[in-house]
Protein backbone atom coordinates (compact mmCIF):
# COMPACT_ATOMS: atom_id res chain seq x y z
CA UNK A 1 0.00 0.00 0.00
CA UNK A 2 1.30 3.45 -0.85
CA UNK A 3 2.13 5.67 2.12
CA UNK A 4 -0.08 8.59 3.08
CA UNK A 5 1.28 12.13 3.13
CA UNK A 6 1.38 11.98 6.95
CA UNK A 7 3.43 8.79 6.84
CA UNK A 8 5.76 10.40 4.32
CA UNK A 9 6.26 13.41 6.54
CA UNK A 10 7.28 11.15 9.42
CA UNK A 11 9.97 9.46 7.33
CA UNK A 12 13.54 10.61 7.34
CA UNK A 13 14.41 13.05 4.57
CA UNK A 14 18.00 11.91 4.26
CA UNK A 15 18.95 11.48 0.64
CA UNK A 16 21.25 8.90 -0.88
CA UNK A 17 23.92 9.87 -3.39
CA UNK A 18 24.17 7.15 -6.03
CA UNK A 19 27.75 8.00 -6.98
CA UNK A 20 29.74 10.05 -4.50
CA UNK A 21 32.68 10.52 -6.85
CA UNK A 22 30.62 12.12 -9.59
CA UNK A 23 29.71 15.79 -9.25
CA UNK A 24 26.55 15.08 -11.27
CA UNK A 25 25.55 12.12 -9.11
CA UNK A 26 21.91 11.24 -8.70
CA UNK A 27 20.67 12.15 -5.22
CA UNK A 28 17.67 10.03 -4.22
CA UNK A 29 15.41 9.72 -1.25
CA UNK A 30 15.88 6.26 0.34
CA UNK A 31 12.41 5.21 -0.83
CA UNK A 32 13.26 6.14 -4.42
CA UNK A 33 16.34 3.95 -4.84
CA UNK A 34 14.38 0.89 -5.99
CA UNK A 35 12.61 2.99 -8.63
CA UNK A 36 15.79 4.29 -10.24
CA UNK A 37 16.75 2.95 -13.65
CA UNK A 38 19.26 4.03 -16.27
CA UNK A 39 20.36 3.35 -19.81
CA UNK A 40 23.65 1.49 -19.73
CA UNK A 41 26.70 2.11 -21.89
CA UNK A 42 25.77 5.57 -23.16
CA UNK A 43 29.42 6.45 -23.91
CA UNK A 44 28.61 10.10 -24.37
CA UNK A 45 26.21 9.52 -27.28
CA UNK A 46 23.21 11.07 -25.51
CA UNK A 47 23.77 14.46 -27.12
CA UNK A 48 22.47 15.15 -30.59
CA UNK A 49 25.92 15.11 -32.17
CA UNK A 50 25.84 14.31 -35.91
CA UNK A 51 26.10 10.59 -36.51
CA UNK A 52 25.75 10.57 -40.30
CA UNK A 53 26.69 12.89 -43.15
CA UNK A 54 23.16 14.25 -43.58
CA UNK A 55 23.11 15.37 -39.96
CA UNK A 56 26.59 16.82 -40.32
CA UNK A 57 25.56 19.03 -43.25
CA UNK A 58 22.12 19.77 -41.80
CA UNK A 59 20.30 18.21 -44.75
CA UNK A 60 17.31 15.94 -45.24
CA UNK A 61 17.91 12.52 -46.70
CA UNK A 62 16.09 13.46 -49.94
CA UNK A 63 18.44 16.36 -50.70
CA UNK A 64 19.99 16.78 -54.15
CA UNK A 65 23.52 17.61 -55.23
CA UNK A 66 22.78 21.36 -55.37
CA UNK A 67 21.68 21.37 -51.74
CA UNK A 68 24.75 19.35 -50.79
CA UNK A 69 27.03 21.84 -52.52
CA UNK A 70 25.29 24.82 -50.90
CA UNK A 71 25.48 23.29 -47.42
CA UNK A 72 29.13 22.37 -47.89
CA UNK A 73 30.05 25.88 -49.01
CA UNK A 74 28.11 27.45 -46.15
CA UNK A 75 29.88 25.33 -43.54
CA UNK A 76 33.36 25.66 -45.02
CA UNK A 77 33.06 29.45 -44.94
CA UNK A 78 32.83 29.35 -41.16
CA UNK A 79 34.89 26.27 -40.32
CA UNK A 80 37.82 26.35 -42.74
CA UNK A 81 41.25 26.12 -41.05
CA UNK A 82 42.35 29.28 -42.88
CA UNK A 83 39.59 31.13 -41.01
CA UNK A 84 39.48 29.56 -37.54
CA UNK A 85 42.88 27.94 -37.38
CA UNK A 86 44.30 24.44 -37.04
CA UNK A 87 41.65 23.42 -34.53
CA UNK A 88 39.19 23.11 -37.45
CA UNK A 89 41.33 20.74 -39.50
CA UNK A 90 39.59 17.51 -38.34
CA UNK A 91 36.17 19.02 -39.13
CA UNK A 92 37.39 20.18 -42.54
CA UNK A 93 38.53 16.66 -43.36
CA UNK A 94 35.16 15.30 -42.21
CA UNK A 95 33.24 17.84 -44.32
CA UNK A 96 35.30 16.91 -47.37
CA UNK A 97 34.46 13.25 -46.82
CA UNK A 98 30.76 14.07 -46.43
CA UNK A 99 30.81 16.14 -49.59
CA UNK A 100 32.56 13.39 -51.56
CA UNK A 101 29.88 10.89 -50.49
CA UNK A 102 26.79 13.06 -50.93
CA UNK A 103 27.67 15.11 -54.00
CA UNK A 104 27.70 12.00 -56.18
CA UNK A 105 24.22 10.73 -57.10
CA UNK A 106 25.02 7.02 -56.87
CA UNK A 107 26.97 7.11 -53.59
CA UNK A 108 24.44 9.50 -52.05
CA UNK A 109 21.56 7.16 -52.92
CA UNK A 110 23.30 4.12 -51.44
CA UNK A 111 24.20 6.07 -48.32
CA UNK A 112 20.67 7.47 -48.03
CA UNK A 113 19.14 3.98 -48.06
CA UNK A 114 21.48 2.84 -45.29
CA UNK A 115 20.75 5.86 -43.09
CA UNK A 116 16.98 5.78 -43.65
CA UNK A 117 16.89 2.07 -42.89
CA UNK A 118 18.64 2.65 -39.58
CA UNK A 119 16.39 5.57 -38.64
CA UNK A 120 13.18 3.70 -39.47
CA UNK A 121 14.26 0.94 -37.12
CA UNK A 122 13.76 3.30 -34.21
CA UNK A 123 11.09 5.93 -34.81
CA UNK A 124 9.63 5.92 -38.28
CA UNK A 125 12.50 7.94 -39.67
CA UNK A 126 12.52 10.88 -37.26
CA UNK A 127 15.81 12.32 -36.10
CA UNK A 128 17.00 12.46 -32.50
CA UNK A 129 17.60 16.09 -31.58
CA UNK A 130 18.81 15.58 -28.02
CA UNK A 131 15.92 17.57 -26.51
CA UNK A 132 13.49 16.14 -23.93
CA UNK A 133 9.79 16.12 -24.73
CA UNK A 134 8.68 16.94 -21.19
CA UNK A 135 8.95 20.49 -19.90
CA UNK A 136 11.75 21.12 -17.41
CA UNK A 137 10.63 23.20 -14.42
CA UNK A 138 13.25 22.09 -11.92
CA UNK A 139 16.49 23.81 -10.94
CA UNK A 140 19.42 23.65 -13.33
CA UNK A 141 21.41 21.79 -10.70
CA UNK A 142 18.91 18.91 -10.50
CA UNK A 143 20.27 15.68 -12.03
CA UNK A 144 17.27 13.35 -11.97
CA UNK A 145 13.91 13.24 -13.73
CA UNK A 146 10.70 11.22 -13.93
CA UNK A 147 10.00 8.83 -16.79
CA UNK A 148 6.91 6.68 -17.50
CA UNK A 149 7.25 3.45 -19.46
CA UNK A 150 4.00 3.86 -21.39
CA UNK A 151 4.33 0.41 -22.91
CA UNK A 152 3.47 -1.13 -19.54
CA UNK A 153 1.16 1.60 -18.19
CA UNK A 154 -2.43 0.40 -17.66
CA UNK A 155 -4.03 3.83 -17.52
CA UNK A 156 -5.12 3.61 -13.88
CA UNK A 157 -4.72 7.39 -13.37
CA UNK A 158 -3.27 6.97 -9.87
CA UNK A 159 -0.20 9.07 -10.62
CA UNK A 160 -2.30 11.78 -12.31
CA UNK A 161 -4.64 11.90 -9.33
CA UNK A 162 -1.82 12.27 -6.83
CA UNK A 163 0.64 14.48 -8.77
CA UNK A 164 -1.44 16.33 -11.34
CA UNK A 165 1.26 18.93 -11.83
CA UNK A 166 3.65 16.26 -13.15
CA UNK A 167 1.55 13.65 -14.94
CA UNK A 168 -1.16 13.77 -17.61
CA UNK A 169 -3.23 11.14 -19.39
CA UNK A 170 -2.50 10.97 -23.13
CA UNK A 171 -4.45 9.05 -25.74
CA UNK A 172 -2.81 6.47 -27.95
CA UNK A 173 -4.10 3.83 -30.34
CA UNK A 174 -5.46 1.62 -27.57
CA UNK A 175 -6.28 3.63 -24.43
CA UNK A 176 -5.13 6.49 -22.25
CA UNK A 177 -1.69 6.21 -20.71
CA UNK A 178 0.08 8.32 -18.14
CA UNK A 179 2.95 10.54 -19.20
CA UNK A 180 5.22 12.90 -17.36
CA UNK A 181 4.73 16.20 -19.19
CA UNK A 182 6.21 18.60 -16.64
CA UNK A 183 9.34 17.78 -14.68
CA UNK A 184 9.49 19.01 -11.09
CA UNK A 185 6.10 20.71 -11.12
CA UNK A 186 5.29 18.96 -7.81
CA UNK A 187 7.23 18.49 -4.59
CA UNK A 188 9.68 15.59 -4.63
CA UNK A 189 7.79 13.71 -1.93
CA UNK A 190 4.55 14.11 -3.88
CA UNK A 191 6.20 12.69 -7.01
CA UNK A 192 7.69 9.80 -5.06
CA UNK A 193 4.29 8.87 -3.63
CA UNK A 194 2.86 8.91 -7.16
CA UNK A 195 5.68 6.60 -8.27
CA UNK A 196 4.94 4.17 -5.44
CA UNK A 197 1.21 4.23 -6.11
CA UNK A 198 1.66 2.81 -9.63
CA UNK A 199 0.28 -0.78 -9.46
CA UNK A 200 2.50 -2.01 -12.30
CA UNK A 201 5.71 -0.13 -11.40
CA UNK A 202 6.00 1.64 -14.74
CA UNK A 203 7.27 4.99 -13.37
CA UNK A 204 11.00 5.51 -12.79
CA UNK A 205 13.50 8.03 -11.60
CA UNK A 206 16.11 8.41 -14.33
CA UNK A 207 19.17 10.51 -15.01
CA UNK A 208 18.24 13.89 -16.41
CA UNK A 209 20.96 13.43 -19.02
CA UNK A 210 19.19 10.28 -20.28
CA UNK A 211 15.66 11.71 -20.33
CA UNK A 212 15.78 12.87 -23.97
CA UNK A 213 16.90 9.51 -25.37
CA UNK A 214 14.32 7.64 -23.27
CA UNK A 215 11.46 9.89 -24.37
CA UNK A 216 12.63 9.57 -27.97
CA UNK A 217 12.81 5.77 -27.68
CA UNK A 218 9.35 5.69 -26.10
CA UNK A 219 7.86 7.17 -29.29
CA UNK A 220 8.74 4.02 -31.19
CA UNK A 221 7.55 1.48 -28.62
CA UNK A 222 4.34 -0.35 -29.34
CA UNK A 223 1.51 0.11 -26.84
CA UNK A 224 -0.43 -3.06 -26.25
CA UNK A 225 -4.16 -3.16 -25.62
CA UNK A 226 -4.69 -2.61 -21.89
CA UNK A 227 -7.35 -5.35 -21.71
CA UNK A 228 -4.90 -7.89 -23.14
CA UNK A 229 -2.26 -6.79 -20.65
CA UNK A 230 -4.72 -7.27 -17.79
CA UNK A 231 -5.71 -10.75 -18.99
CA UNK A 232 -2.06 -11.75 -19.26
CA UNK A 233 -1.37 -10.63 -15.70
CA UNK A 234 -4.32 -12.67 -14.45
CA UNK A 235 -3.07 -15.76 -16.29
CA UNK A 236 -6.10 -15.99 -18.60
CA UNK A 237 -4.22 -15.45 -21.84
CA UNK A 238 -1.09 -17.07 -23.16
CA UNK A 239 0.05 -14.51 -25.74
CA UNK A 240 3.55 -13.19 -25.23
CA UNK A 241 4.10 -9.51 -24.43
CA UNK A 242 5.15 -7.19 -27.23
CA UNK A 243 8.73 -7.05 -26.01
CA UNK A 244 8.83 -3.28 -26.50
CA UNK A 245 11.01 -1.68 -23.86
CA UNK A 246 12.12 1.99 -23.99
CA UNK A 247 15.29 1.27 -22.01
CA UNK A 248 16.40 -1.52 -24.35
CA UNK A 249 15.32 0.55 -27.34
CA UNK A 250 17.33 3.52 -26.11
CA UNK A 251 20.40 1.32 -25.82
CA UNK A 252 19.85 0.11 -29.40
CA UNK A 253 19.57 3.70 -30.62
CA UNK A 254 22.80 4.60 -28.85
CA UNK A 255 24.49 1.58 -30.42
CA UNK A 256 23.36 2.75 -33.86
CA UNK A 257 24.60 6.30 -33.18
CA UNK A 258 27.90 4.93 -31.92
CA UNK A 259 28.35 2.86 -35.07
CA UNK A 260 27.38 5.84 -37.21
CA UNK A 261 29.91 8.05 -35.46
CA UNK A 262 32.57 5.38 -35.90
CA UNK A 263 31.75 5.28 -39.61
CA UNK A 264 32.14 9.01 -40.18
CA UNK A 265 35.29 9.07 -38.03
CA UNK A 266 36.76 6.27 -40.14
CA UNK A 267 35.75 8.08 -43.33
CA UNK A 268 37.41 11.26 -42.10
CA UNK A 269 40.59 9.37 -41.21
CA UNK A 270 40.65 7.72 -44.61
CA UNK A 271 40.08 11.02 -46.36
CA UNK A 272 42.81 12.67 -44.30
CA UNK A 273 45.29 9.94 -45.16
CA UNK A 274 44.58 10.37 -48.85
CA UNK A 275 45.49 14.05 -48.79
N, C-alpha and C positions, 0 to 999 in steps of 0.2 A: 504494500500500500504506500502511495506517495505521502510524504510528510506534509503536515499542515504548516502554514506560515509561522504559527506559534512555536511548533517543534523546530522549525528551521532557525528561528531567532535564538533558541536555547542552545543550538549547536555552536561549537567553536568556529571561529572565522579564520583560523589559521590556514594559510594557503601553502600549497606544495609546489616547489619549483621542479619542473620535469628534468631540466638539465642545468645544473648550477654553473657549469663552465661556459655556457653560452649566454651572451648578453641579451639575446632575443629569446630566451627560454620561455616556455609556456608555464604560466603560473596558474595553478588550478586549486579550487577548493577541494578538500579531501573527498567529498562526495562525488566530485566530477571526474576523478581519475579513471574510473571504470568506463566512462563514456567518452574518453578521448581516443581518437583514431587519426592516423596520418597516412599519407601516400609515401611509400618507401622508395628509396633510390631516385630522388628527384634530380640530383647532380646539377643543380643550378639551371634546369631547363623549364622552370616555372614562369619565367618572364617571357614576354612575347618577342623574343629575339628572332630574326629571320632564319628559317630552317629550310628554305628552298630559294631558288633564284627569283621566282615571282615575288615572294615576300621581300627579298632584298631590294628589288627595283621598284617595289610598290605598285605592282601591276596585277591585273586579273589574269586568270589562266587563259582566257580567250583573246588575249592581246595579239596585235599583229606586229610585223617588223618595224613599222613606223613608230609605234608606241614604245617599242623596246629601245629604238635609237634615241627617241626624245628623252626617255627616262634615264638612259645611260649618260647622255650629254648633261642633263640637269644635275645628276649626282656628281659627275666628274668635275663640274665647275666649282663645287664646294668641298670636294674631298681629295682633289689631286695633290700629290706630294709637293708639287711646285708652289701650291697655294698655302697648305697647312703644315708642310714639313714632312720629315721622314716618318713620323708617327702614322701617317695615312698610307704608307706603302702597302701593308697587308690588305687593307680595304681596296686599294686600287687594283691589286692583283685579283682579288675576288670579283670586283666589278667587271674586269676584263674577261674573266672566265664566264661570268653570267651572260655577258654580252655575246660571247662566242657561241654559247649554247642556244640562246633565245633569238638571236638575230637571223639564224638560219631556219627556214621553214620546216625542214625535215627533222632536225634535232629538237627544235622547239616543240613540235607535235609529239614526238616520242617522250620528251620530258614532261609535257603537259599531262599525258595519259598516266604516267607514273605518279605524278603529284596528285592529280584528281582522284586516282584510285585510292591513294593513302588517305586523303581527306574524307572521302565518302565512307571509309571504314568507321570513322568516328562520329561525324555529325552532319551527314548529308552534304558535305562539301563546304561547310562554313569554316572560317579561319579563326584560330585562337588569338585573341587580342591581348590576353594577359589581364583583363579587367574583370572584377567580380560583377555578378548580376545584382546581388543584394546591395542595398544602400548602406554605406558605412557611417554610423553615427557615434562611434566610440572614439576615445582619445587616440591620438597618433601613436602613443607608446604601447597601446594594447596589442598583444601578439596572438590572441586566440579569437575564434569566431564560432558561430553556430552553423551547422549544416544538416539538412534533412535528406536522407536517402529516400526519395520519393518512390523508388521502385518497390520498397517494402512497406510504405505508409498505407494504412487501411482507412484513412479519412475519418478518424474518430473525433477529431476536433478538440481533443483534450488540451493540446499545446496552445491552440488558438484561444480557447476559453481562458486559460490561465495567464498567458503572456501575449495578449492581443497586439501589443506594440511591436512584437518581434515576428510573429507568425501570421500567415494568411492562408486561407483555403484557395487553391487554384484549380481550375477545371482542366482535365485532360481527356483523352479519348475514352476513358472508362468511367471515371468518377473523380470527385474532388480529392485532392491531396494537400497536405500541409506543406508550406514552403516558408523558409526564413527570408523575408523580404527587406527587413531593416535590422541591421546588426547593432546591438547595444542600445536598443530603444526601450529596454526594460532594465530593472536592477538585476545584477548577476544572480542573486538568490532566486529571484522570480524566474529567470530563464532556467536555472538548474532544476527547480521544481517542475517546470514544464517538460524538461528533458526526462526526468524520472517518471513522470506521469504517462509517458508514451507506453502503451501496452505491448508494442512489438519492438521496442528499442531501436527505432530508426532515426533518432536524433543524436548528433555527436558534437562534441567540442573538437575543433580542428585547428591546425595552424592557420593564422591569417594569411601567411604567404602561400598556402595551398588552396585557399578558398576559390580563387578564380578557376584553377584547373578542375577542381571538383564540380563546380557549378557548370562549367563547360561540358564536362564528361556526362553530367546528369542529363543534359539535353538529349543525348543520344541513347539513353537507356530506355528500354521498353517498359511500359507500365502495364502490369497484368490486371485483369479484371479482379476487383476486390472480392467479389463473391467466390471466385475460384480460389483465391488466396485463403479465404476463411475456411472453405471446405477442405483444403489441403491441411491446414493446421488442425482441423478436427479429425483428420484421418479418413474422411469420407471420399477422397478422390486421389487417385494414384498418379496423376500427371506430374511431371517434373517441373520445378520452377524454371523461370525464363533464363536464369543464369546471368541476368544483367546486374552489374555491380559497379557503381560509380567510382569506387576506389580502385578496383582492378582495371576499369576502363581508363581512368586517369593515368595509371602506370603504363598502360599500353600506348596512350597518346604521348607520354614522355619518352617512351622507347622509340616511337616513330620520329619525334622531334630530335632526339639524340642521334639517330641514324641519319636523318636529313642534314643535321649540322656536320656530322662526320663526312658526309658526301661533299658538301660545299667546301669544307676545309681541305679535303683531299684534292678537289678540283683546283682550288687556289694554289695549293702546293705544287701540283703538276704544272699549272700555268706559269708559276714563278720559276720553276726549274727550266722551263722551255725558253725563258727570256735570256 
